[in-house]
Amino acid sequence: MKHTVEEIRLKNGARGLLIDVADATVMSFQFQFRAGSRYVDNKDIYETAHVMEHMAFGANERFRSEHAYEQEFTKNGAYHNAFTSDYSMVYEAACADFEWDRILDLQQVAITSPRFNNAELDAEKGNVRSELTGYLNNHNRVMWPRIQQALGEDILTYNQRLKTISNITLRDVKEHHRRTHTLNNMRFVVAGKLKGRKKRIREMLESWELEPGERFAVPNNELHRANPVLIRRKEASNLNFGWSMSITRELSDTESDAMNCLNHILTGTMSSRIFGAARKKGLAYGVFSDTSVGFGDSAWDFGGQVNLETAEELFDIIVRELKKVLGGNIDSADVESAKSYAIGRYQMGAQTVAQISGFYTNRYFSDDVVKDYEKVPADILAVDQDQIVQTACEFFKADTWVLAGVSCGERELLLKLQEKLETLF
């Protein structure tokens, strides 16, 4: 879907993007604050941000309860949600085009004038406790926070987070909202048919009554190499593994495109060099690799599940294929195939208003960068073998990594797998 993007800076300090999608029949709204768990006052009340997010659509100055607000919000089919991460709290909504202004008004009420109360606090503390307890049954959910901790990130695991819920008071929730939900700390993306509506949208957003505040800086941690981490679970009859490498800078868009191509070559399809080879030999049902750009650092992650008796053979394939990459031995046909795949995914990625909005939000909410949608194909086509090899080599030169696993097996297996990976560094 064709669209145009405009960044606006409101007089009240808030900043955001207006994305005009001329043929849209849906409007999408997202509002982000740097208000995640890393911005809670102290670790004893670590889940404050999460609990507050659960209370986001409760009582406010216009509605006495979550039920009343929900009934009004969704009466014409509109949708809303909120989510919290280490750094962000995001409120999102989507609605039919004809009621965009009503929905934007309802979002304003929920975000700017919550009436937090003890009854809702007690209920949502229970719901958060249930949510986190459920995550303990998900091996990936359990493993990746331990990987973050082992590398040096200042976060808590789900077990540790559960222990903080009972400490949270209504005062903590109100204080977190007051301190983090400010105009200068807010970013927004509004997408849909905006012709003739931009002035009205700007006026509505200018009327939001929040304190000026400040855009919080992102906390950084010094990352380091760590020993293998085994999380023993008697019910985990195979090995759920994660291998994470980090470098202490943010990859450029060019480098990120190069790594996306490499990940596709290694694990993207049934004919890929690692995943495809493992499937062909019957060694593992699923293996993935992914590169992400954080705040001041970047990560290259591998993961998957493998039976204990085939784990070493799978890691032999991983090591073999990565040695080829580090030696500059990448098939040019594989690179071209990966680029063709990326172009296809790009063209398929703008079929809805939500997809278009999502293209911009992650980067804009992170560091205020407005990505150039039209430039993407040229950037993908510009990826070459040298850029792939150079970027991949940097991760290994940094030697900042950890291997972790969830299994009923013994630590000796994880140590053997670690020894195989060490030959790459």
C-alpha angles and dihedrals in degrees: 000000000000116000145162128220130214127180114213132190114205124217089242092061102259119127132200152140129266110203114193113205103180099199097041123128092186133065122212127198129188127176121187132192128181088241106120129129094287089065097054113118095247141349094253087074096032095144094057093104092048093048091047090052089054088053093047096106098039130101116341139162092287104033128048097210146014089252093057093046093047092049092054095042097052101037092109096037099272120154132214138175143157133211138187131212134173090283111012143059112195130188116198137182139173128193145162113283095247094064102039095121093049091052094046088052091051091050089053091053093051096045100040104034113032117162100209113199137182096247092058091041092056092046095049094045085058092048093049090048089052092047095051093044088055090053089059087071091057110083094203091051090052096044106047097057087052088053090051091049093047091053091052106264113149099234137115130241121238092260090052092045092053090059092058098055096083090055094061117105132189088253090058092053094048092047093050090052093047094049100042106030098075132133097247090048092053129095125178141187121200116186133180140068100340103164108130091003106080095089091051092047091051091049092050093049092046088058095061109123107219131127116268094241123155140276102258120233117241114251114234131203130203106246125210143176114276140196119258115284119217119189105193116214118171091208092054100091093174133038120271102193138187128187118188129185125186140194124196099240139060116261116238119241089257092053092045091053089050092052091047088056091048093050089052090052092049104039111353103103144012088268095051122126098249108017094035092048091048092050092048090056094042093242103128137007095211137020126162140180128195140174122212134183116220135174106302094341143058132214136209112199135188125187147151146124127281136169114255094242093054100039096097093050090050092051090049087060092047092051094044094052095043091051087057090052094048089050091053093250102141121142110240089216089058090052092051091047091051091050091050090051091050092051090051093050089048092055091047092048099076103056096111138035090245092055092049092048091048091055090064106031102069095055097035094050090048103050110349093258116148106212118221106238095190092053096058099089092051091048091051093048090050093062112114138181094257093056092048094050095043094051095044091049091054091062091054094044089055090059091202107137149116137202119213136177143184112215148126087236130100128275090242091076092054090049091053090051090048090053090054092052092047090067088070095060 
